[in-house]
Structure formats: structure tokens, C-alpha cells
Amino acid sequence: FWKRNDMQNEIRGHWYIKPRGFHPSWIVIHHSFSPDNRETRNWDSIRKYHMSYRYKGEIVSEEIYAQYLADGKKIGLEAPWKDIGYNFGIERVDGKIVILDGRPIGDVGAHAIGFNANSIGICLIGNYDIESPSEDRRAVLSSLCRDLKREFNIPRDKVIGHRETFVKRGVAVEKSCPVSLLDMNAFRGKFIDF
């Protein structure tokens, strides 16, 4: 087990299990596109969404899902995932930036096509196409990435934004995340390879 709770802004009791035999090659950073609502925990809402029946981005009941399937409406129809797609979330909770647990490291993620089986997914809660992530949020993201790089021996050039996964796969870029306002080359430049 590994616990990291001495970071600035009190990352509270964050645990994860380092599974034997799992050697991630990538860290993929995302953002949620939804605002970081200070009233509720967005992370819980994202987890609920991922673990629900969905049609064209909206949560539907199991009965409606079954009816759409029977009617042949397969495009846009999604069955629940076993857990949230990301391994970690970064959100402001009770005035502090915290790291939240997601899908266990070692379980195949559901956050970036072509990278799910060999990466760790981190989601910044918020829509950072509209505004840049706060300095404290960037500091926590940097600390988490630095720790994961060390723990799993991931080179700095393999800490990428979701949008970069499309380029690496040779397909059209469909997402802006982690943020259109964050220069990933500058972000990677802060890391020291070991």
C-alpha cells in the first residue's frame, strides 16, 4: 500500500493498491467539462453517470435502455460501466483541493481509447476550456503525476493530455482536455526524469 497525505492542501488519506504485474506506460489527464460545483461532490455525480444506463449522454432507466435496445436504437446507447472510468479525480471539497479515488489502479480504465489497458487516468473536475485551472489545482495535479511517475517509472513524455491520445493514434482530435488553456509541453517540462 502507498499513502500520500503530506501534499500541500491536505490530500486526505489517499490510498491505492499497487497491483503485482501492472506496469502502466502512460498517465492521461482529462477534465470533466462540467463546472466544479462547490455545493456537491461532482466526483460522485460522474461515478453515478458512468455506472448508469445512458442514451445519447443522458441517464435512463434499465427499462428504457431495454426498450431502446429492442427498438434497434443502438447508436448512443451505453450500458453501465463497473466503476468510474478514471483512476483519480482532483476536485475542490470543503474549500480544499483533494485527490479522490476512482477505479483501482490495475483495473482496465475507461477514459481514453487505445490507452485504457496501460495507463492511469486523472480527471480535473471543472470546465477548463472556459478558465484555466487554479494554481493550487495545478500544484496538486503536478504532485500526483510526479508521484505516479516515480512509483511506476513512467517517463515524462508519457504524461499526456487526453487530446494527445488522438494524435498518437493517428485520428482526428475530438477532445480538448485536459484543458485548451494548459500547455502540456510546459507542464511536462516541470518533471525530472529519474
C-alpha positions as CSV (number, residue, x, y, z in Angstrom):
1,F,0.0,0.0,0.0
2,W,1.0,3.5,-0.6
3,K,-0.3,6.6,1.2
4,R,0.3,10.2,0.1
5,N,-1.1,12.7,2.5
6,D,1.6,15.2,3.1
7,M,1.0,17.3,0.0
8,Q,0.1,20.9,0.2
9,N,-3.7,21.4,0.6
10,E,-4.1,18.2,2.7
11,I,-4.7,15.5,0.2
12,R,-6.8,13.4,2.5
13,G,-6.0,9.7,3.2
14,H,-5.4,8.8,-0.4
15,W,-4.7,5.0,-0.8
16,Y,-4.2,2.8,-3.8
17,I,-3.0,-0.7,-4.2
18,K,0.0,-1.3,-6.4
19,P,-1.1,-4.5,-8.2
20,R,1.6,-7.1,-9.0
21,G,2.4,-7.2,-12.6
22,F,0.7,-4.0,-13.7
23,H,3.1,-1.6,-15.3
24,P,1.3,1.4,-16.7
25,S,3.1,3.1,-19.6
26,W,1.1,6.4,-19.6
27,I,-0.6,8.9,-17.4
28,V,-3.5,10.5,-19.3
29,I,-5.0,13.8,-17.9
30,H,-8.6,14.8,-18.6
31,H,-11.1,17.5,-17.4
32,S,-14.8,16.9,-16.7
33,F,-16.2,19.8,-18.8
34,S,-18.7,20.3,-16.0
35,P,-18.1,23.2,-13.5
36,D,-16.6,22.3,-10.2
37,N,-19.8,22.8,-8.1
38,R,-18.8,23.8,-4.6
39,E,-22.1,22.6,-3.2
40,T,-21.9,18.9,-4.2
41,R,-19.2,16.5,-5.0
42,N,-19.0,16.3,-8.8
43,W,-16.9,13.1,-8.5
44,D,-19.9,11.3,-7.1
45,S,-22.1,12.5,-9.9
46,I,-19.5,11.4,-12.5
47,R,-19.3,8.0,-10.9
48,K,-23.1,7.7,-10.9
49,Y,-23.2,8.7,-14.6
50,H,-20.6,6.1,-15.6
51,M,-22.4,3.4,-13.6
52,S,-25.8,4.1,-15.1
53,Y,-27.6,3.2,-18.3
54,R,-27.3,6.0,-20.8
55,Y,-28.7,7.1,-24.1
56,K,-27.1,10.0,-26.0
57,G,-25.4,11.3,-22.9
58,E,-28.5,11.1,-20.6
59,I,-29.1,8.7,-17.8
60,V,-32.1,6.4,-18.5
61,S,-33.7,3.6,-16.6
62,E,-32.8,-0.1,-17.3
63,E,-36.3,-0.5,-18.7
64,I,-35.9,2.4,-21.2
65,Y,-32.5,1.0,-22.1
66,A,-34.0,-2.4,-22.8
67,Q,-36.8,-0.8,-24.9
68,Y,-34.4,1.3,-26.9
69,L,-32.3,-1.9,-27.5
70,A,-35.4,-3.8,-28.6
71,D,-36.3,-0.9,-30.9
72,G,-32.9,-1.0,-32.5
73,K,-31.7,2.3,-31.2
74,K,-28.2,1.2,-30.6
75,I,-26.3,4.3,-31.5
76,G,-25.8,6.4,-28.4
77,L,-26.9,3.6,-26.1
78,E,-24.4,2.7,-23.3
79,A,-24.6,0.0,-20.6
80,P,-23.3,0.9,-17.1
81,W,-19.6,0.5,-16.5
82,K,-18.3,-1.4,-13.5
83,D,-16.9,1.8,-12.0
84,I,-16.0,5.4,-12.8
85,G,-13.7,5.5,-15.9
86,Y,-10.8,7.3,-14.2
87,N,-8.3,6.2,-11.5
88,F,-8.2,9.6,-9.8
89,G,-10.2,12.9,-9.6
90,I,-9.0,16.3,-8.5
91,E,-11.7,18.4,-7.0
92,R,-12.3,21.2,-4.5
93,V,-14.0,19.8,-1.5
94,D,-14.8,21.9,1.6
95,G,-12.5,24.6,0.3
96,K,-9.5,22.3,-0.3
97,I,-8.2,20.7,-3.4
98,V,-8.3,16.9,-2.9
99,I,-7.4,13.8,-4.8
100,L,-10.3,11.3,-5.0
101,D,-10.1,7.6,-5.6
102,G,-11.6,6.2,-8.8
103,R,-11.2,2.9,-10.5
104,P,-8.5,0.8,-8.8
105,I,-5.1,1.0,-10.5
106,G,-4.6,-2.2,-12.4
107,D,-8.2,-2.5,-13.5
108,V,-8.6,-1.5,-17.1
109,G,-9.8,2.1,-17.3
110,A,-12.5,3.6,-19.4
111,H,-11.1,7.1,-20.2
112,A,-9.0,7.0,-23.4
113,I,-9.5,4.7,-26.3
114,G,-6.3,2.8,-27.1
115,F,-4.7,3.7,-23.7
116,N,-7.1,2.2,-21.1
117,A,-5.3,-1.1,-20.5
118,N,-1.9,0.5,-19.9
119,S,-2.5,3.9,-18.4
120,I,-3.6,5.8,-15.3
121,G,-6.4,8.3,-15.9
122,I,-6.7,11.5,-13.9
123,C,-9.7,13.8,-14.2
124,L,-9.6,17.5,-13.2
125,I,-13.1,18.4,-12.1
126,G,-14.1,21.6,-14.0
127,N,-14.5,23.0,-17.4
128,Y,-11.1,24.4,-18.2
129,D,-11.9,25.4,-21.8
130,I,-13.6,28.4,-20.2
131,E,-11.0,29.2,-17.5
132,S,-7.5,28.0,-16.6
133,P,-7.2,25.6,-13.6
134,S,-6.2,27.4,-10.4
135,E,-2.6,27.4,-9.3
136,D,-3.4,25.1,-6.3
137,R,-5.2,22.7,-8.6
138,R,-2.2,22.6,-10.9
139,A,0.1,22.0,-8.0
140,V,-1.9,19.0,-6.8
141,L,-2.0,17.6,-10.3
142,S,1.8,18.1,-10.7
143,S,2.4,16.4,-7.3
144,L,0.2,13.4,-8.2
145,C,1.8,13.0,-11.6
146,R,5.2,13.2,-10.1
147,D,4.4,10.6,-7.5
148,L,2.9,8.2,-10.1
149,K,5.9,8.8,-12.4
150,R,8.2,7.7,-9.7
151,E,6.1,4.8,-8.4
152,F,5.7,3.3,-11.9
153,N,8.8,4.6,-13.6
154,I,6.8,6.5,-16.3
155,P,8.9,8.8,-18.5
156,R,7.8,12.5,-18.6
157,D,6.9,12.4,-22.3
158,K,4.3,9.8,-21.4
159,V,2.3,12.1,-19.2
160,I,-0.1,13.4,-21.8
161,G,-3.4,15.1,-22.2
162,H,-6.5,13.2,-23.5
163,R,-6.4,15.3,-26.7
164,E,-2.8,14.0,-27.3
165,T,-4.1,10.4,-27.4
166,F,-5.9,11.1,-30.6
167,V,-2.7,12.3,-32.3
168,K,-0.8,9.3,-31.1
169,R,-3.5,7.0,-32.5
170,G,-3.4,8.9,-35.8
171,V,-7.1,10.0,-35.7
172,A,-8.9,13.4,-35.7
173,V,-8.7,15.1,-32.3
174,E,-12.1,15.1,-30.7
175,K,-11.4,16.4,-27.2
176,S,-9.7,19.5,-25.7
177,C,-8.8,18.0,-22.4
178,P,-7.1,18.2,-20.1
179,V,-7.6,21.9,-21.0
180,S,-7.3,24.0,-24.0
181,L,-5.6,26.6,-21.7
182,L,-2.9,24.3,-20.4
183,D,0.3,23.9,-22.4
184,M,1.2,20.2,-21.9
185,N,4.8,20.7,-23.1
186,A,5.3,23.3,-20.4
187,F,3.5,21.1,-17.8
188,R,5.8,18.1,-18.7
189,G,8.8,20.4,-18.6
190,K,8.4,20.7,-14.8
191,F,9.1,17.0,-14.3
192,I,12.5,15.5,-13.7
193,D,13.1,12.0,-15.1
194,F,14.7,9.5,-12.8
